[in-house]
C-alpha cells in the first residue's frame, strides 16, 4: 500500500498578512482547518507541519502541539529543505503538499488527487494547478518522495521557496500530470493572502460554520453573493519569482 505523507507549510511571517495561519475562524485556527481537511480526506498515512526555526514560529509549534500534529522546523526561506527534513522524519512513498493559508480546503479534492496519483503508475507529480480550473485556495498537489529529493539537488532560487515548481517547470525531466475538474471555477479566489481575502473567508465561515464545505456547495452559494466575490477580485497573485 502506497504511503502518502501530508506536509503543511506554515509560518507566521507574511509580507501581506502577518500571522494569518493562526487567525481564528469559528473557534479553530486557519492552520487547524487545513489540518482537519487533510485528515478528513482519509488518504494520509502521516501528517506533519513544516515551519521555520525563527522564534516567531514558536507559536506555530505550540499550535501543532495543541492540534496533536507533529511539527518539523527548518530554514525560513528554503521551504524545499524544510519539506525534505519533514520527509526524513516521517518517511513515505509520496508527499501531498498543503499550505496553511487555505482554510477552505476541500477533503474531497484531496481524495480525488490521491486516487488519480495512485491510479497512474510512474507519476512523479500531479497537481490541480497545472491547468487551473479550481479556485485559488483549493489546489492539491502530490509528488513522489524520490522526485522531491531530486528537486532538492536541482532546484535553486525561487524554486526552493515554492517547493515543487521546478518539477512542473521541467516536464522534460519529470512525469507530470494535471488534474482538472469541471466546471471551471478558477475565477474564484479562496486563498488567504490579504485582508481582502480574510474578509471573504471570514464571511464564508460565518455562514457555514466550523465545517469543511464541498466546493460545489460553496461555489453555488457564492454565485448568489456578488458583493462577497468582489471583495478580493482585484487582488494580484504573486508570481513564482516573487518570494
PASEBA-1860 file (N, C-alpha, C; in nm, 3 decimals):
! residues 243
1> XXXXXXXX> 0.085/-0.120/0.000/0.000/0.000/0.000/0.088/0.124/0.000 ~ 0.061/0.218/-0.092/0.139/0.339/-0.101/0.122/0.423/0.026 ~ 0.234/0.468/0.078/0.232/0.552/0.199/0.243/0.699/0.159 ~ 0.135/0.774/0.177/0.134/0.916/0.143/0.145/0.998/0.272 ~ 0.242/1.087/0.274/0.263/1.176/0.388/0.219/1.316/0.349 ~ 0.135/1.376/0.429/0.094/1.514/0.407/0.186/1.609/0.482 ~ 0.232/1.712/0.414/0.316/1.814/0.477/0.251/1.950/0.455 ~ 0.224/2.019/0.566/0.163/2.152/0.562/0.270/2.255/0.591
9> XXXXXXXX> 0.298/2.344/0.497/0.394/2.451/0.527/0.320/2.565/0.594 ~ 0.378/2.615/0.704/0.311/2.718/0.783/0.415/2.802/0.855 ~ 0.399/2.933/0.845/0.482/3.022/0.926/0.410/3.152/0.948 ~ 0.449/3.222/1.052/0.382/3.345/1.092/0.419/3.463/1.003 ~ 0.538/3.460/0.946/0.583/3.570/0.863/0.512/3.571/0.728 ~ 0.448/3.682/0.696/0.383/3.700/0.567/0.390/3.848/0.535 ~ 0.439/3.879/0.415/0.458/4.021/0.381/0.325/4.095/0.372 ~ 0.218/4.024/0.334/0.090/4.092/0.314/-0.009/4.071/0.429
17> XXXXXXXX> 0.005/3.960/0.503/-0.090/3.934/0.612/-0.020/3.855/0.723 ~ 0.065/3.923/0.802/0.141/3.852/0.907/0.049/3.781/1.005 ~ 0.091/3.662/1.046/0.017/3.587/1.147/-0.109/3.520/1.097 ~ -0.129/3.518/0.965/-0.256/3.470/0.911/-0.285/3.324/0.947 ~ -0.182/3.241/0.961/-0.207/3.098/0.979/-0.268/3.065/1.114 ~ -0.258/3.159/1.210/-0.316/3.134/1.342/-0.438/3.222/1.370 ~ -0.487/3.292/1.270/-0.610/3.369/1.289/-0.726/3.273/1.319 ~ -0.818/3.315/1.407/-0.929/3.226/1.444/-1.046/3.234/1.347
25> XXXXXXXX> -1.102/3.117/1.316/-1.222/3.108/1.233/-1.318/3.010/1.299 ~ -1.427/3.061/1.353/-1.529/2.978/1.419/-1.467/2.889/1.526 ~ -1.374/2.947/1.603/-1.315/2.873/1.714/-1.201/2.780/1.678 ~ -1.157/2.784/1.554/-1.047/2.699/1.508/-0.948/2.785/1.430 ~ -0.819/2.764/1.446/-0.722/2.843/1.372/-0.726/2.807/1.224 ~ -0.676/2.900/1.141/-0.666/2.873/0.998/-0.586/2.744/0.976 ~ -0.472/2.731/1.045/-0.392/2.609/1.036/-0.473/2.487/1.080 ~ -0.550/2.503/1.185/-0.632/2.392/1.233/-0.733/2.345/1.130
33> XXXXXXXX> -0.787/2.437/1.052/-0.882/2.399/0.947/-0.812/2.321/0.836 ~ -0.691/2.362/0.801/-0.616/2.290/0.698/-0.581/2.149/0.746 ~ -0.535/2.138/0.870/-0.503/2.008/0.927/-0.626/1.918/0.929 ~ -0.740/1.973/0.967/-0.862/1.892/0.971/-0.901/1.842/0.832 ~ -0.894/1.929/0.732/-0.930/1.889/0.596/-0.838/1.778/0.546 ~ -0.708/1.792/0.573/-0.613/1.689/0.530/-0.643/1.556/0.597 ~ -0.670/1.560/0.726/-0.702/1.437/0.799/-0.833/1.376/0.751 ~ -0.934/1.461/0.727/-1.065/1.412/0.690/-1.066/1.345/0.553
41> XXXXXXXX> -0.964/1.370/0.471/-0.958/1.305/0.340/-0.940/1.154/0.352 ~ -0.880/1.111/0.463/-0.857/0.968/0.483/-0.748/0.910/0.395 ~ -0.668/0.995/0.332/-0.569/0.948/0.234/-0.426/0.942/0.289 ~ -0.405/0.996/0.407/-0.268/1.017/0.455/-0.229/0.917/0.562 ~ -0.109/0.859/0.542/-0.054/0.770/0.644/0.005/0.851/0.758 ~ 0.043/0.975/0.729/0.102/1.062/0.831/0.080/1.207/0.787 ~ 0.083/1.297/0.882/0.066/1.439/0.855/0.160/1.516/0.945 ~ 0.233/1.612/0.889/0.328/1.691/0.966/0.323/1.835/0.918
49> XXXXXXXX> 0.343/1.927/1.009/0.352/2.070/0.976/0.499/2.107/0.968 ~ 0.537/2.175/0.859/0.675/2.220/0.841/0.679/2.371/0.860 ~ 0.738/2.414/0.970/0.752/2.557/0.996/0.900/2.592/1.007 ~ 0.929/2.716/1.040/1.069/2.760/1.042/1.126/2.758/1.183 ~ 1.256/2.776/1.190/1.325/2.783/1.318/1.323/2.925/1.376 ~ 1.264/3.020/1.305/1.253/3.157/1.354/1.170/3.159/1.483 ~ 1.209/3.243/1.577/1.141/3.249/1.707/0.993/3.283/1.692 ~ 0.957/3.362/1.591/0.817/3.399/1.573/0.730/3.276/1.545
57> XXXXXXXX> 0.792/3.170/1.493/0.717/3.048/1.462/0.709/2.950/1.579 ~ 0.758/2.993/1.695/0.732/2.914/1.816/0.581/2.899/1.836 ~ 0.505/3.001/1.799/0.360/2.996/1.814/0.298/2.888/1.726 ~ 0.356/2.865/1.609/0.308/2.758/1.521/0.334/2.623/1.586 ~ 0.453/2.606/1.644/0.486/2.481/1.711/0.391/2.455/1.828 ~ 0.356/2.559/1.902/0.261/2.544/2.013/0.124/2.501/1.962 ~ 0.081/2.562/1.851/-0.049/2.525/1.793/-0.047/2.381/1.742 ~ 0.064/2.338/1.686/0.076/2.199/1.640/0.058/2.102/1.757
65> XXXXXXXX> 0.120/2.135/1.869/0.106/2.051/1.988/-0.040/2.045/2.032 ~ -0.108/2.158/2.026/-0.249/2.162/2.064/-0.334/2.078/1.970 ~ -0.297/2.080/1.841/-0.372/2.005/1.740/-0.335/1.857/1.737 ~ -0.227/1.821/1.805/-0.183/1.682/1.803/-0.121/1.641/1.671 ~ -0.052/1.735/1.605/0.013/1.706/1.478/0.163/1.732/1.493 ~ 0.249/1.643/1.443/0.394/1.665/1.453/0.436/1.793/1.383 ~ 0.543/1.852/1.431/0.595/1.976/1.375/0.744/1.960/1.345 ~ 0.782/1.988/1.222/0.923/1.989/1.184/0.964/2.132/1.157
73> XXXXXXXX> 1.082/2.172/1.205/1.128/2.309/1.189/1.257/2.313/1.107 ~ 1.262/2.407/1.012/1.378/2.419/0.925/1.397/2.563/0.882 ~ 1.475/2.586/0.774/1.507/2.722/0.732/1.383/2.806/0.697 ~ 1.394/2.937/0.720/1.281/3.027/0.695/1.248/3.031/0.546 ~ 1.347/3.054/0.461/1.322/3.077/0.319/1.343/2.955/0.231 ~ 1.416/2.856/0.279/1.438/2.735/0.200/1.331/2.633/0.237 ~ 1.212/2.653/0.180/1.098/2.569/0.217/1.117/2.427/0.165 ~ 1.182/2.412/0.051/1.209/2.278/-0.001/1.293/2.198/0.098
81> XXXXXXXX> 1.393/2.261/0.157/1.474/2.193/0.258/1.389/2.152/0.377 ~ 1.294/2.238/0.416/1.203/2.204/0.525/1.123/2.078/0.491 ~ 1.075/2.070/0.368/0.995/1.954/0.326/1.077/1.826/0.329 ~ 1.200/1.833/0.280/1.285/1.715/0.280/1.315/1.672/0.424 ~ 1.339/1.768/0.511/1.361/1.735/0.652/1.239/1.670/0.714 ~ 1.120/1.721/0.681/0.997/1.661/0.733/0.978/1.521/0.679 ~ 1.013/1.500/0.552/1.003/1.366/0.492/1.103/1.270/0.556 ~ 1.222/1.319/0.586/1.321/1.234/0.655/1.267/1.185/0.789
89> XXXXXXXX> 1.198/1.275/0.859/1.145/1.241/0.991/1.017/1.159/0.984 ~ 0.946/1.168/0.871/0.818/1.098/0.854/0.817/1.036/0.715 ~ 0.888/0.925/0.696/0.909/0.868/0.563/0.779/0.827/0.495 ~ 0.781/0.836/0.363/0.667/0.793/0.283/0.708/0.773/0.139 ~ 0.615/0.720/0.059/0.639/0.699/-0.084/0.608/0.824/-0.165 ~ 0.519/0.906/-0.113/0.479/1.029/-0.182/0.442/1.134/-0.078 ~ 0.448/1.260/-0.120/0.418/1.372/-0.032/0.305/1.454/-0.093 ~ 0.201/1.479/-0.015/0.100/1.576/-0.053/0.135/1.708/0.014
97> XXXXXXXX> 0.148/1.811/-0.068/0.187/1.943/-0.016/0.064/2.029/0.007 ~ 0.056/2.085/0.128/-0.051/2.178/0.163/0.012/2.307/0.213 ~ -0.059/2.418/0.195/-0.014/2.544/0.253/-0.117/2.588/0.356 ~ -0.070/2.650/0.463/-0.156/2.681/0.577/-0.238/2.807/0.556 ~ -0.241/2.858/0.432/-0.326/2.975/0.404/-0.447/2.935/0.319 ~ -0.491/2.811/0.333/-0.604/2.760/0.256/-0.711/2.701/0.349 ~ -0.777/2.787/0.429/-0.870/2.736/0.530/-0.999/2.677/0.472 ~ -1.022/2.692/0.341/-1.143/2.637/0.280/-1.112/2.512/0.199
105> XXXXXXXX> -0.997/2.451/0.225/-0.956/2.329/0.157/-1.065/2.222/0.166 ~ -1.088/2.152/0.054/-1.195/2.054/0.043/-1.138/1.912/0.050 ~ -1.170/1.834/0.153/-1.118/1.697/0.164/-1.150/1.610/0.043 ~ -1.262/1.636/-0.023/-1.300/1.554/-0.138/-1.201/1.571/-0.254 ~ -1.146/1.691/-0.269/-1.048/1.714/-0.376/-0.916/1.647/-0.340 ~ -0.879/1.649/-0.214/-0.760/1.576/-0.170/-0.773/1.428/-0.204 ~ -0.889/1.371/-0.175/-0.914/1.230/-0.203/-0.904/1.203/-0.352 ~ -0.960/1.290/-0.434/-0.957/1.272/-0.579/-0.815/1.270/-0.632
113> XXXXXXXX> -0.734/1.369/-0.592/-0.597/1.378/-0.643/-0.514/1.257/-0.597 ~ -0.531/1.215/-0.473/-0.460/1.097/-0.425/-0.500/0.973/-0.506 ~ -0.628/0.961/-0.537/-0.676/0.846/-0.614/-0.621/0.847/-0.756 ~ -0.616/0.964/-0.818/-0.559/0.975/-0.953/-0.411/0.937/-0.950 ~ -0.339/0.988/-0.852/-0.196/0.958/-0.842/-0.172/0.808/-0.827 ~ -0.251/0.745/-0.742/-0.235/0.600/-0.721/-0.269/0.520/-0.847 ~ -0.357/0.575/-0.929/-0.406/0.501/-1.045/-0.313/0.509/-1.166 ~ -0.216/0.601/-1.164/-0.127/0.620/-1.279/0.015/0.583/-1.239
121> XXXXXXXX> 0.060/0.464/-1.275/0.194/0.419/-1.235/0.304/0.508/-1.293 ~ 0.407/0.530/-1.215/0.525/0.601/-1.264/0.517/0.752/-1.260 ~ 0.410/0.807/-1.205/0.399/0.953/-1.198/0.501/1.010/-1.099 ~ 0.560/1.123/-1.138/0.643/1.197/-1.043/0.563/1.302/-0.968 ~ 0.466/1.362/-1.037/0.398/1.477/-0.979/0.259/1.492/-1.041 ~ 0.161/1.523/-0.959/0.027/1.554/-1.007/-0.027/1.674/-0.930 ~ -0.101/1.760/-0.999/-0.150/1.882/-0.935/-0.274/1.933/-1.006 ~ -0.358/2.002/-0.932/-0.475/2.067/-0.991/-0.442/2.205/-1.045
129> XXXXXXXX> -0.320/2.253/-1.027/-0.288/2.391/-1.066/-0.214/2.401/-1.198 ~ -0.183/2.289/-1.263/-0.111/2.295/-1.391/-0.200/2.357/-1.499 ~ -0.323/2.308/-1.509/-0.425/2.371/-1.593/-0.538/2.406/-1.496 ~ -0.538/2.529/-1.448/-0.623/2.565/-1.335/-0.771/2.571/-1.371 ~ -0.852/2.495/-1.298/-0.997/2.509/-1.304/-1.055/2.530/-1.163 ~ -0.974/2.512/-1.062/-1.018/2.530/-0.924/-0.990/2.673/-0.877 ~ -1.063/2.719/-0.777/-1.029/2.848/-0.716/-0.893/2.840/-0.647 ~ -0.822/2.951/-0.643/-0.700/2.955/-0.561/-0.741/2.933/-0.415
137> XXXXXXXX> -0.668/2.844/-0.349/-0.701/2.811/-0.212/-0.755/2.669/-0.198 ~ -0.786/2.604/-0.311/-0.836/2.467/-0.307/-0.748/2.369/-0.384 ~ -0.634/2.419/-0.434/-0.545/2.331/-0.511/-0.483/2.223/-0.423 ~ -0.456/2.109/-0.486/-0.393/1.995/-0.418/-0.283/1.943/-0.509 ~ -0.169/1.907/-0.452/-0.060/1.850/-0.531/0.007/1.737/-0.456 ~ 0.065/1.647/-0.533/0.132/1.531/-0.475/0.258/1.502/-0.557 ~ 0.365/1.467/-0.489/0.492/1.440/-0.556/0.554/1.313/-0.499 ~ 0.612/1.234/-0.587/0.681/1.113/-0.544/0.797/1.153/-0.453
145> XXXXXXXX> 0.818/1.078/-0.348/0.920/1.114/-0.249/1.058/1.128/-0.312 ~ 1.095/1.036/-0.399/1.227/1.044/-0.460/1.237/1.162/-0.557 ~ 1.127/1.199/-0.619/1.128/1.317/-0.704/1.150/1.442/-0.620 ~ 1.091/1.447/-0.501/1.114/1.561/-0.411/1.262/1.571/-0.374 ~ 1.324/1.456/-0.349/1.466/1.458/-0.315/1.551/1.501/-0.436 ~ 1.508/1.465/-0.556/1.577/1.511/-0.676/1.567/1.662/-0.689 ~ 1.449/1.716/-0.660/1.432/1.862/-0.662/1.529/1.928/-0.565 ~ 1.548/1.868/-0.450/1.636/1.925/-0.350/1.779/1.937/-0.403
153> XXXXXXXX> 1.816/1.847/-0.494/1.951/1.852/-0.554/1.958/1.953/-0.669 ~ 1.847/1.975/-0.738/1.849/2.055/-0.861/1.800/2.198/-0.844 ~ 1.705/2.218/-0.757/1.634/2.346/-0.752/1.717/2.457/-0.687 ~ 1.703/2.577/-0.741/1.770/2.695/-0.686/1.670/2.810/-0.681 ~ 1.711/2.918/-0.614/1.637/3.044/-0.612/1.490/3.025/-0.572 ~ 1.397/3.082/-0.649/1.256/3.080/-0.610/1.197/2.939/-0.607 ~ 1.260/2.846/-0.679/1.209/2.709/-0.678/1.221/2.645/-0.539 ~ 1.313/2.694/-0.460/1.327/2.640/-0.325/1.222/2.697/-0.230
161> XXXXXXXX> 1.165/2.809/-0.266/1.056/2.868/-0.188/0.924/2.799/-0.221 ~ 0.904/2.769/-0.349/0.777/2.713/-0.395/0.775/2.560/-0.397 ~ 0.881/2.497/-0.354/0.892/2.353/-0.327/0.884/2.267/-0.452 ~ 0.771/2.268/-0.521/0.751/2.174/-0.632/0.763/2.240/-0.769 ~ 0.784/2.371/-0.774/0.776/2.443/-0.901/0.880/2.396/-1.003 ~ 0.996/2.350/-0.957/1.098/2.302/-1.052/1.046/2.182/-1.129 ~ 0.965/2.098/-1.064/0.914/1.977/-1.131/0.822/2.013/-1.246 ~ 0.721/2.099/-1.220/0.629/2.129/-1.329/0.684/2.230/-1.427
169> XXXXXXXX> 0.796/2.296/-1.392/0.864/2.384/-1.487/0.957/2.307/-1.579 ~ 0.983/2.180/-1.546/1.073/2.096/-1.627/1.007/1.962/-1.657 ~ 0.899/1.965/-1.737/0.829/1.839/-1.768/0.913/1.742/-1.851 ~ 1.024/1.792/-1.906/1.114/1.702/-1.979/1.192/1.612/-1.883 ~ 1.197/1.650/-1.756/1.271/1.572/-1.656/1.179/1.489/-1.566 ~ 1.054/1.532/-1.553/0.963/1.466/-1.459/0.832/1.431/-1.530 ~ 0.774/1.319/-1.488/0.645/1.279/-1.543/0.536/1.349/-1.463 ~ 0.473/1.447/-1.528/0.382/1.539/-1.461/0.240/1.522/-1.516
177> XXXXXXXX> 0.142/1.528/-1.428/0.002/1.515/-1.470/-0.081/1.628/-1.410 ~ -0.160/1.694/-1.493/-0.253/1.794/-1.445/-0.390/1.733/-1.424 ~ -0.451/1.765/-1.311/-0.585/1.716/-1.278/-0.680/1.835/-1.287 ~ -0.783/1.824/-1.372/-0.879/1.932/-1.386/-1.018/1.885/-1.345 ~ -1.095/1.977/-1.292/-1.233/1.949/-1.253/-1.324/2.051/-1.321 ~ -1.437/2.004/-1.369/-1.534/2.093/-1.430/-1.653/2.111/-1.336 ~ -1.723/2.225/-1.346/-1.696/2.339/-1.433/-1.576/2.421/-1.385 ~ -1.531/2.510/-1.471/-1.418/2.595/-1.439/-1.459/2.700/-1.336
185> XXXXXXXX> -1.399/2.692/-1.217/-1.427/2.790/-1.112/-1.300/2.868/-1.075 ~ -1.208/2.878/-1.171/-1.080/2.943/-1.141/-1.094/3.093/-1.117 ~ -1.209/3.149/-1.148/-1.230/3.291/-1.124/-1.250/3.325/-0.977 ~ -1.279/3.225/-0.896/-1.294/3.247/-0.751/-1.158/3.250/-0.683 ~ -1.145/3.334/-0.583/-1.021/3.339/-0.504/-1.055/3.308/-0.359 ~ -1.011/3.189/-0.312/-1.048/3.141/-0.179/-0.926/3.113/-0.092 ~ -0.813/3.169/-0.131/-0.692/3.158/-0.051/-0.687/3.275/0.048 ~ -0.586/3.277/0.134/-0.576/3.380/0.239/-0.437/3.444/0.233
193> XXXXXXXX> -0.432/3.560/0.164/-0.303/3.627/0.148/-0.310/3.775/0.180 ~ -0.433/3.829/0.183/-0.450/3.972/0.208/-0.571/3.994/0.300 ~ -0.586/4.116/0.346/-0.701/4.149/0.430/-0.832/4.133/0.352 ~ -0.828/4.160/0.221/-0.948/4.140/0.139/-0.986/3.992/0.136 ~ -0.885/3.906/0.123/-0.910/3.761/0.126/-0.972/3.722/0.260 ~ -0.918/3.778/0.367/-0.967/3.746/0.501/-1.115/3.781/0.516 ~ -1.154/3.895/0.462/-1.294/3.936/0.472/-1.386/3.838/0.401 ~ -1.343/3.786/0.287/-1.423/3.687/0.216/-1.427/3.554/0.290
201> XXXXXXXX> -1.311/3.505/0.332/-1.304/3.377/0.403/-1.387/3.383/0.532 ~ -1.375/3.492/0.604/-1.449/3.505/0.730/-1.601/3.504/0.704 ~ -1.643/3.568/0.595/-1.786/3.568/0.561/-1.834/3.427/0.528 ~ -1.752/3.351/0.458/-1.787/3.212/0.426/-1.803/3.130/0.553 ~ -1.707/3.142/0.644/-1.710/3.064/0.767/-1.824/3.111/0.857 ~ -1.851/3.241/0.859/-1.965/3.290/0.937/-2.095/3.227/0.888 ~ -2.105/3.203/0.757/-2.227/3.145/0.700/-2.236/2.995/0.723 ~ -2.127/2.923/0.697/-2.132/2.775/0.701/-2.093/2.717/0.836
209> XXXXXXXX> -2.018/2.793/0.916/-1.975/2.743/1.045/-1.846/2.662/1.038 ~ -1.819/2.590/1.144/-1.692/2.518/1.158/-1.699/2.381/1.090 ~ -1.712/2.383/0.958/-1.717/2.260/0.879/-1.635/2.280/0.752 ~ -1.591/2.169/0.694/-1.531/2.174/0.561/-1.643/2.170/0.459 ~ -1.649/2.269/0.371/-1.759/2.281/0.276/-1.715/2.228/0.139 ~ -1.788/2.133/0.080/-1.755/2.086/-0.055/-1.756/2.203/-0.154 ~ -1.664/2.199/-0.249/-1.650/2.310/-0.343/-1.781/2.342/-0.414 ~ -1.853/2.242/-0.462/-1.976/2.268/-0.537/-2.076/2.346/-0.453
217> XXXXXXXX> -2.090/2.307/-0.328/-2.183/2.376/-0.238/-2.139/2.519/-0.212 ~ -2.009/2.537/-0.190/-1.955/2.670/-0.164/-1.969/2.760/-0.286 ~ -1.936/2.706/-0.404/-1.944/2.786/-0.527/-2.088/2.824/-0.558 ~ -2.180/2.732/-0.537/-2.321/2.764/-0.561/-2.368/2.880/-0.472 ~ -2.325/2.877/-0.345/-2.363/2.985/-0.254/-2.301/3.117/-0.297 ~ -2.172/3.114/-0.335/-2.103/3.237/-0.374/-2.159/3.294/-0.505 ~ -2.217/3.207/-0.589/-2.279/3.257/-0.712/-2.386/3.362/-0.681 ~ -2.451/3.348/-0.567/-2.554/3.442/-0.528/-2.505/3.554/-0.439
225> XXXXXXXX> -2.372/3.566/-0.426/-2.312/3.668/-0.338/-2.211/3.752/-0.414 ~ -2.257/3.830/-0.513/-2.162/3.909/-0.594/-2.080/4.009/-0.512 ~ -2.138/4.065/-0.408/-2.064/4.161/-0.326/-1.948/4.093/-0.254 ~ -1.968/3.970/-0.208/-1.860/3.897/-0.143/-1.751/3.862/-0.244 ~ -1.791/3.813/-0.360/-1.691/3.775/-0.461/-1.606/3.895/-0.502 ~ -1.666/4.013/-0.495/-1.594/4.134/-0.536/-1.490/4.179/-0.433 ~ -1.499/4.128/-0.311/-1.411/4.174/-0.204/-1.263/4.158/-0.240 ~ -1.228/4.045/-0.300/-1.086/4.019/-0.332/-1.063/3.995/-0.480
233> XXXXXXXX> -1.160/4.035/-0.563/-1.149/4.009/-0.707/-1.030/4.080/-0.771 ~ -0.985/4.189/-0.711/-0.875/4.266/-0.769/-0.739/4.234/-0.707 ~ -0.733/4.136/-0.617/-0.605/4.101/-0.555/-0.515/4.035/-0.658 ~ -0.394/4.084/-0.668/-0.299/4.028/-0.763/-0.224/3.912/-0.698 ~ -0.223/3.797/-0.764/-0.149/3.683/-0.715/0.000/3.703/-0.742 ~ 0.083/3.675/-0.644/0.227/3.685/-0.663/0.274/3.588/-0.772 ~ 0.373/3.631/-0.850/0.432/3.542/-0.950/0.531/3.448/-0.883 ~ 0.565/3.340/-0.954/0.657/3.240/-0.898/0.789/3.303/-0.851
241> XXX> 0.838/3.400/-0.929/0.969/3.457/-0.897/0.966/3.548/-0.775 ~ 0.846/3.581/-0.728/0.833/3.668/-0.612/0.823/3.585/-0.486 ~ 0.912/3.605/-0.392/0.910/3.527/-0.267/0.809/3.588/-0.172
END
